[in-house]
Structures are given as structure tokens and as C-alpha cells.
Amino acid sequence: MVINHNITAIFSHRQLLVNSWDGDKDIEKLSSGMRINRAGDDASGLAVSEKMRSQILGLRRANRNVMDGISLIQTAEGYLDETNTILQRLRELAIQAANGIYSTEDRMMIQVEVSQLIDEIDRIASHAQFNGMNLLTGRFARFTGENTVTGSLWIHMGANMDQRERMYLGTMNSQGLGLKSPVGNASTASFISLSTPDKANMAIGMIDLALMKVNKQRADLGAYQNRFEKAAIGLLVGYENLQAAESRIRDTDMAEQMARFVRSQILTQAATGMLAQANQKPQLMLQLLR
């Protein structure tokens, strides 16, 4: 029996510290709900989790991008529906004017309505906006490689670089549809004319071409929307699966962690008691000296 070094007390003290540290970590994990609160908890797990978290946030943002794209498409399609209605009325007037029973004065009255309807097509095109951007004036009508005034519209549909798609919106004003030919400037533009049966007959063909352009653009928008809706669902599935994978790495299993915490508490209490007992051993030496 020695008195200079109480090995039993030293051992009990070390176990008390270890159990206390384990208990502190258990409290952190239980209170935060996270198995990994710092890199020291699981260095490789933290690295994998952070990469997954970047993808998760990116997929969520990409899904919102796609939904914004769908909103833009629906906005443009709504304006084109109004343009289509006007073109149908123009065609009806052209067929009416192609009949030879009308006088010059009658045709002038028909032409007034035609001119007003064509102006309304221009007004719709100039007012068709989404987030301050004109949709039907040719801003996104041609491919230039950039989202510029004469470029395509990019929709970023993924969580990583270059995961994007372009869409096009044609020029849907009267000039783009072939209903008005500019002569010098807008104030001297030439409308389609119904002043004679022959001109009215030609106007029917011009209006049919305009209807074809509008209908094709609407069909393209419908195809874009269907594709984007499927992409949005796919992005949500990817988001859900990655979120589940990241949760398995980073989140605390509360039942398992609680069991560990109870174990740490018991061991801490036991080590505390044993340390007290070990510290009493040197007192026995006094009895030998009496």
C-alpha cells in the first residue's frame, strides 16, 4: 500500500472525465437533433453532408426557377389567346370584304375596324410583360447565345453549372405577323387593305399566315410548359431523395442517442462514487500509524 500515488483515484478520475465528455456530446446531439454538430463529430460525414446540402438547396431553387418559367409561359399564352381572337375577327372581316356586294363606303367602315384591331395586336404585344420584360416584341426571338434583347430566354433547370434550357418567343406584333408593312416609320405604316375584293382575298391568306404563326407559338409554349412540369416533378423527387440521404448522415437517431446519454449518466455517477471511495484509501494508512 502506497500513499504518494493513488492509482485507483487517478483511473477513476480519468473515467469520470471521459464519461462527462461523452455526456456533454450526447446533450449537444439531443438538443440540436443533429448527429454532426462540428467536423470533429464525423469529418468524412460532414464533407459528404455539405456536398449533399449544396445539391439540395440547388434543386429547390431550380424547382422554383422552373415554376417561374411556367408562370412566364402561362402569361405569354394568355396574351396570345387574345391575339388569336383578334385574328379570327380580322379573318371574318376579310371574308366579308371579299364579297363584291359592298360599296366603297362600306369597305371604308370595315377598314376602320381592321386598323383598330391591328393596333390592338400591337398594344397587346407591347404590354405583354413578365417581370418587366417584353415577351412578344422579339426580345427572345433569335438565337445569339446570350439572354439579350435579340437572344433566347434561359431557364436554369438544375443544381449545377450548364443545367439550363433555352426557349424562344417569336415577334407577335403586327409587323412580325405580316399584317403591317412599315414605310419610313410607324406613323406611315401600311395596314392590310380591304378596299377591293381582290385585296380582301389576299388579306385572307395573310391573316391565315398570321394565325399559323400564333398557333405555332402557342403550341411551342404548350410543349415547353409540359416539359417544365415534368422537370419540376423530377427536381422535387431528386430533392426528396437527397434530403433523406443527408438526414441519414447528419440527423440524430433520438432513441439510440438517448440510450447512450443514459449510459453516460450512469457511468458518470458510478465514476464519481468510485473516485470518492478511491480518495478514502490513503486514510487507511493513518490507522496503521496509530
C-alpha positions in Angstrom: 0.0 0.0 0.0 1.4 3.4 -1.1 0.4 7.0 -0.3 2.3 9.1 -2.9 0.4 7.8 -5.9 -3.3 6.8 -5.7 -3.6 4.9 -9.0 -7.2 3.9 -8.3 -8.2 7.5 -7.8 -6.3 8.6 -11.0 -8.0 5.9 -13.0 -11.5 6.8 -11.6 -10.8 10.5 -12.4 -9.9 9.7 -16.0 -13.1 7.6 -16.4 -15.1 10.4 -14.9 -13.7 12.9 -17.4 -14.3 10.5 -20.4 -17.9 9.8 -19.3 -18.5 13.5 -18.7 -17.3 14.4 -22.2 -19.4 11.7 -23.7 -22.4 13.0 -21.8 -21.8 16.6 -23.0 -21.7 15.4 -26.6 -24.9 13.4 -26.1 -26.6 16.5 -24.7 -25.4 18.5 -27.8 -26.8 15.9 -30.2 -30.1 15.5 -28.4 -30.7 19.2 -28.0 -29.8 20.1 -31.7 -31.2 16.9 -33.3 -28.0 16.7 -35.3 -25.5 13.8 -35.1 -22.9 16.0 -36.6 -22.5 19.5 -35.0 -18.9 20.1 -35.8 -16.3 18.5 -38.0 -14.8 16.5 -35.1 -18.1 14.6 -34.7 -17.6 12.9 -38.2 -15.2 14.6 -40.6 -16.0 12.5 -43.6 -19.7 12.5 -42.9 -19.7 16.3 -42.6 -17.9 16.6 -46.0 -20.4 14.4 -47.7 -23.3 16.1 -46.0 -22.2 19.5 -47.0 -22.0 18.5 -50.7 -25.4 17.0 -50.5 -26.7 20.1 -48.8 -25.4 22.2 -51.7 -27.3 19.9 -54.1 -30.4 20.0 -52.0 -30.5 23.8 -52.0 -29.7 24.0 -55.7 -32.5 21.5 -56.6 -35.0 23.5 -54.5 -34.0 26.8 -56.2 -34.1 25.1 -59.7 -37.6 23.9 -59.0 -38.6 27.5 -58.3 -36.9 28.6 -61.5 -38.9 26.1 -63.5 -42.2 27.1 -61.8 -41.3 30.8 -62.6 -40.8 29.6 -66.2 -44.2 28.0 -66.2 -45.7 31.3 -65.0 -44.0 33.2 -67.8 -45.3 30.7 -70.3 -48.9 31.0 -69.0 -48.6 34.8 -69.1 -47.4 34.8 -72.7 -50.0 32.2 -73.8 -52.8 34.3 -72.2 -51.8 37.3 -74.3 -51.5 35.1 -77.5 -55.0 33.8 -76.9 -56.3 37.4 -77.1 -54.2 37.9 -80.3 -55.7 34.8 -81.8 -59.3 36.0 -81.1 -58.5 39.3 -82.8 -57.0 37.5 -85.9 -60.2 35.4 -86.1 -62.2 38.6 -86.2 -59.9 40.0 -88.9 -60.3 36.9 -91.0 -64.1 37.2 -90.7 -63.9 40.8 -91.8 -61.6 39.9 -94.7 -64.1 37.2 -95.9 -66.9 39.7 -95.6 -65.0 42.4 -97.6 -64.1 39.8 -100.3 -67.7 39.7 -101.2 -68.5 42.1 -104.1 -71.8 43.4 -102.8 -70.2 46.1 -100.6 -69.8 49.8 -101.6 -66.6 51.8 -101.2 -68.1 53.4 -98.1 -68.9 50.0 -96.6 -65.4 48.9 -97.2 -64.0 52.0 -95.5 -66.1 51.2 -92.4 -64.7 47.7 -92.4 -61.2 49.0 -92.9 -61.6 51.3 -89.8 -62.3 48.2 -87.6 -59.4 46.3 -89.2 -57.0 49.1 -88.5 -58.1 49.4 -84.9 -57.8 45.6 -84.4 -54.3 45.6 -85.8 -53.4 48.4 -83.5 -54.7 46.3 -80.6 -52.5 43.5 -81.6 -49.5 45.9 -81.3 -50.8 47.1 -78.0 -51.0 43.5 -76.7 -47.5 42.7 -77.9 -46.1 45.8 -76.3 -47.9 45.2 -73.0 -47.2 41.5 -72.7 -44.6 41.6 -69.9 -43.3 39.3 -67.2 -41.1 40.8 -64.5 -40.7 44.0 -66.6 -39.6 42.1 -69.7 -41.5 42.3 -73.0 -42.3 38.8 -74.2 -43.8 39.3 -77.7 -41.8 42.0 -79.2 -38.9 39.8 -80.4 -36.7 40.1 -77.3 -36.3 36.3 -77.1 -36.9 35.6 -80.8 -33.5 34.7 -82.1 -30.5 32.7 -81.0 -27.4 34.7 -80.2 -26.1 32.6 -77.3 -26.9 35.2 -74.7 -30.1 36.3 -72.9 -30.0 39.7 -74.7 -32.5 41.9 -76.5 -32.1 39.6 -79.5 -31.4 36.3 -77.7 -33.1 33.3 -76.3 -34.6 33.0 -72.8 -32.6 30.7 -70.5 -34.3 28.7 -67.8 -31.8 27.1 -65.3 -33.3 23.7 -64.5 -30.7 22.0 -62.4 -28.5 22.3 -59.3 -25.2 22.6 -61.3 -23.5 24.6 -64.0 -24.8 24.4 -67.5 -28.0 22.6 -66.4 -30.2 25.0 -68.3 -32.5 25.1 -71.3 -33.4 27.9 -73.8 -36.8 28.8 -75.0 -37.9 31.2 -77.8 -40.8 33.6 -78.1 -41.4 35.0 -81.6 -42.3 38.5 -82.6 -46.0 38.7 -82.2 -46.8 42.3 -83.2 -48.5 43.3 -86.5 -45.2 43.5 -88.4 -44.0 40.2 -87.1 -47.3 38.6 -88.1 -47.2 40.2 -91.6 -50.2 42.4 -91.0 -48.5 45.7 -91.3 -45.6 46.8 -93.5 -43.5 49.8 -92.2 -43.0 52.6 -94.7 -40.5 55.0 -93.3 -41.7 54.9 -89.7 -44.6 53.6 -87.6 -46.8 56.6 -88.3 -46.7 55.8 -92.0 -47.1 52.0 -91.7 -49.2 50.3 -94.3 -52.0 48.1 -93.0 -53.5 45.2 -94.9 -56.2 46.7 -97.1 -59.8 45.5 -97.7 -60.5 48.3 -100.2 -61.3 45.9 -103.0 -62.5 42.3 -103.2 -59.1 41.2 -104.6 -57.2 42.9 -101.8 -59.6 41.4 -99.3 -59.0 38.0 -100.8 -55.2 38.4 -100.5 -55.7 39.6 -96.9 -57.4 36.3 -96.0 -54.1 34.5 -97.0 -52.0 37.0 -95.0 -54.3 36.5 -91.9 -54.1 32.8 -92.3 -50.3 33.0 -92.2 -50.5 35.2 -89.0 -52.8 32.7 -87.4 -50.4 29.9 -88.3 -47.5 31.8 -86.6 -49.6 32.5 -83.5 -50.9 28.9 -83.3 -47.3 27.5 -83.7 -46.0 29.8 -80.9 -48.9 28.7 -78.6 -48.1 25.0 -79.4 -44.4 25.6 -78.6 -45.4 27.3 -75.4 -47.6 24.3 -74.5 -44.8 21.9 -75.2 -42.4 24.0 -73.1 -45.0 24.0 -70.2 -45.5 20.2 -70.4 -41.7 19.7 -70.3 -41.2 22.1 -67.5 -44.0 20.5 -65.4 -42.3 17.1 -65.8 -38.9 18.7 -64.9 -40.4 20.3 -61.8 -41.6 16.9 -60.6 -38.2 15.3 -61.3 -36.5 18.1 -59.3 -38.8 17.5 -56.4 -38.1 13.8 -56.4 -34.3 14.4 -56.5 -34.7 17.0 -53.7 -36.7 14.5 -51.6 -34.2 11.6 -52.1 -31.2 13.8 -51.4 -32.8 15.2 -48.3 -33.5 11.7 -47.0 -29.9 10.7 -47.7 -28.5 13.8 -46.0 -30.8 13.2 -43.0 -29.4 9.7 -42.5 -25.9 11.1 -42.4 -26.4 14.2 -40.3 -29.5 13.8 -38.1 -29.6 12.2 -34.7 -31.3 8.9 -34.0 -33.1 10.1 -30.9 -33.8 6.7 -29.4 -30.2 5.5 -29.9 -28.7 8.8 -28.6 -31.0 8.8 -25.6 -29.8 5.3 -24.7 -26.2 6.5 -25.0 -27.0 9.5 -22.8 -28.5 7.4 -20.1 -25.4 5.1 -20.2 -23.1 8.1 -19.9 -25.1 9.4 -16.9 -24.9 6.1 -15.1 -21.2 5.7 -15.8 -20.5 9.3 -14.7 -22.4 8.7 -11.4 -20.6 5.4 -10.9 -17.2 7.0 -11.6 -17.9 9.9 -9.2 -18.8 7.4 -6.5 -15.7 5.3 -7.1 -13.5 8.3 -7.1 -14.8 9.2 -3.7 -14.1 5.7 -2.5 -10.6 5.8 -4.0 -9.8 9.0 -2.3 -10.6 7.4 1.1 -7.9 4.7 0.7 -5.0 6.8 1.9 -7.0 7.4 5.1 -6.4 3.7 5.9 -2.7 4.4 6.3 -3.4 6.5 9.4 -4.9 3.5 11.2 -1.6 1.6 10.7 0.3 4.5 12.3 -1.8 4.7 15.4 
